[in-house]
Amino acid sequence: MDDIEAIRKKKLRDLQQQQQPMFSQNEYEDAQQKEYEDQKKLILRGILTDDARERLGRIKAARPEMADNLENQLIMLAQSGRLKNKINDEQLRELLSKILPKKRDITIRRRGI
């Protein structure tokens, strides 16, 4: 995966150098962001089953910041070599239960007037 990433970065740099006068700084940053997102999708496609990817998509729609955090953690696990198989939906739910803050039960006791 690192080889593919290095090739993509080099290709992106070459294209940017060829077209540098045509792009503004914002367009350059947008292109970098798009390339980053494409790489994330490619890596996630390789480490998640279809069901797990669907769940991650639903999480991203409801809580984008949490989904980004989860995606980054999954990518770090994959790049460090700690993942042997693809992560299925059940395993993704287990990861989520560890990430989500525990809800505290609050009880209200009313005093007699």
CYANA upper distance limits for C-alpha pairs under 8 A (distance plus 0.5 A):
  1 MET  CA      5 GLU  CA      6.73
  1 MET  CA     43 ILE  CA      8.43
  2 ASP  CA      6 ALA  CA      6.56
  3 ASP  CA      7 ILE  CA      6.67
  4 ILE  CA      8 ARG  CA      6.66
  5 GLU  CA      9 LYS  CA      6.65
  5 GLU  CA     39 GLN  CA      7.94
  6 ALA  CA     10 LYS  CA      6.65
  7 ILE  CA     11 LYS  CA      6.58
  8 ARG  CA     12 LEU  CA      6.50
  9 LYS  CA     13 ARG  CA      6.61
 10 LYS  CA     14 ASP  CA      6.63
 11 LYS  CA     15 LEU  CA      6.68
 12 LEU  CA     16 GLN  CA      6.57
 13 ARG  CA     17 GLN  CA      6.61
 14 ASP  CA     18 GLN  CA      6.79
 15 LEU  CA     19 GLN  CA      6.72
 16 GLN  CA     20 GLN  CA      5.82
 16 GLN  CA     28 TYR  CA      8.17
 19 GLN  CA     23 PHE  CA      7.13
 20 GLN  CA     24 SER  CA      8.42
 23 PHE  CA     27 GLU  CA      6.23
 23 PHE  CA     28 TYR  CA      6.63
 24 SER  CA     28 TYR  CA      6.72
 25 GLN  CA     29 GLU  CA      6.71
 26 ASN  CA     30 ASP  CA      6.57
 27 GLU  CA     31 ALA  CA      6.64
 28 TYR  CA     32 GLN  CA      6.81
 29 GLU  CA     33 GLN  CA      6.59
 30 ASP  CA     34 LYS  CA      6.62
 31 ALA  CA     35 GLU  CA      6.66
 32 GLN  CA     36 TYR  CA      6.66
 33 GLN  CA     37 GLU  CA      6.69
 34 LYS  CA     38 ASP  CA      6.59
 35 GLU  CA     39 GLN  CA      6.71
 36 TYR  CA     40 LYS  CA      6.78
 37 GLU  CA     41 LYS  CA      6.73
 38 ASP  CA     42 LEU  CA      6.72
 39 GLN  CA     43 ILE  CA      6.72
 40 LYS  CA     44 LEU  CA      6.55
 40 LYS  CA     71 GLU  CA      8.40
 40 LYS  CA     75 ILE  CA      8.17
 41 LYS  CA     45 ARG  CA      6.46
 42 LEU  CA     46 GLY  CA      6.98
 43 ILE  CA     47 ILE  CA      6.99
 43 ILE  CA     75 ILE  CA      7.43
 44 LEU  CA     48 LEU  CA      6.31
 44 LEU  CA     53 ARG  CA      8.26
 44 LEU  CA     71 GLU  CA      8.02
 44 LEU  CA     74 LEU  CA      8.22
 44 LEU  CA     75 ILE  CA      7.56
 45 ARG  CA     49 THR  CA      8.01
 45 ARG  CA     53 ARG  CA      7.95
 46 GLY  CA     86 LYS  CA      7.81
 47 ILE  CA     78 ALA  CA      7.69
 47 ILE  CA     83 LEU  CA      8.49
 47 ILE  CA     85 ASN  CA      7.83
 47 ILE  CA     86 LYS  CA      5.14
 47 ILE  CA     87 ILE  CA      6.58
 48 LEU  CA     52 ALA  CA      6.24
 48 LEU  CA     53 ARG  CA      6.43
 48 LEU  CA     86 LYS  CA      5.60
 48 LEU  CA     87 ILE  CA      5.30
 48 LEU  CA     88 ASN  CA      6.71
 49 THR  CA     53 ARG  CA      6.71
 49 THR  CA     86 LYS  CA      6.56
 49 THR  CA     87 ILE  CA      6.57
 49 THR  CA     88 ASN  CA      5.72
 49 THR  CA     89 ASP  CA      7.73
 50 ASP  CA     54 GLU  CA      6.73
 50 ASP  CA     88 ASN  CA      8.41
 51 ASP  CA     55 ARG  CA      6.82
 51 ASP  CA     88 ASN  CA      7.25
 51 ASP  CA     89 ASP  CA      6.03
 52 ALA  CA     56 LEU  CA      6.65
 52 ALA  CA     87 ILE  CA      7.51
 52 ALA  CA     88 ASN  CA      5.84
 52 ALA  CA     89 ASP  CA      4.72
 52 ALA  CA     90 GLU  CA      8.41
 52 ALA  CA     92 LEU  CA      6.87
 53 ARG  CA     57 GLY  CA      6.64
 54 GLU  CA     58 ARG  CA      6.88
 55 ARG  CA     59 ILE  CA      6.72
 55 ARG  CA     89 ASP  CA      7.73
 56 LEU  CA     60 LYS  CA      6.58
 56 LEU  CA     67 ALA  CA      7.20
 57 GLY  CA     61 ALA  CA      6.85
 58 ARG  CA     62 ALA  CA      6.91
 59 ILE  CA     63 ARG  CA      6.13
 59 ILE  CA     64 PRO  CA      7.40
 59 ILE  CA     66 MET  CA      8.20
 59 ILE  CA     67 ALA  CA      6.43
 60 LYS  CA     64 PRO  CA      4.81
 60 LYS  CA     65 GLU  CA      8.08
 60 LYS  CA     66 MET  CA      7.91
 60 LYS  CA     67 ALA  CA      5.46
 60 LYS  CA     68 ASP  CA      7.99
 63 ARG  CA     67 ALA  CA      6.83
 64 PRO  CA     68 ASP  CA      6.65
 65 GLU  CA     69 ASN  CA      6.81
 66 MET  CA     70 LEU  CA      6.68
 67 ALA  CA     71 GLU  CA      6.51
 68 ASP  CA     72 ASN  CA      6.64
 69 ASN  CA     73 GLN  CA      6.79
 70 LEU  CA     74 LEU  CA      6.67
 70 LEU  CA     96 LEU  CA      8.44
 71 GLU  CA     75 ILE  CA      6.66
 72 ASN  CA     76 MET  CA      6.67
 73 GLN  CA     77 LEU  CA      6.74
 74 LEU  CA     78 ALA  CA      6.75
 75 ILE  CA     79 GLN  CA      6.56
 76 MET  CA     80 SER  CA      6.52
 77 LEU  CA     81 GLY  CA      6.87
 77 LEU  CA     82 ARG  CA      5.93
 77 LEU  CA     83 LEU  CA      6.73
 78 ALA  CA     82 ARG  CA      6.58
 78 ALA  CA     83 LEU  CA      5.94
 87 ILE  CA     91 GLN  CA      6.45
 87 ILE  CA     92 LEU  CA      7.02
 88 ASN  CA     92 LEU  CA      6.74
 89 ASP  CA     93 ARG  CA      6.72
 90 GLU  CA     94 GLU  CA      6.88
 91 GLN  CA     95 LEU  CA      6.83
 92 LEU  CA     96 LEU  CA      6.69
 93 ARG  CA     97 SER  CA      6.69
 94 GLU  CA     98 LYS  CA      7.04
 95 LEU  CA     99 ILE  CA      6.84
 96 LEU  CA    100 LEU  CA      6.41
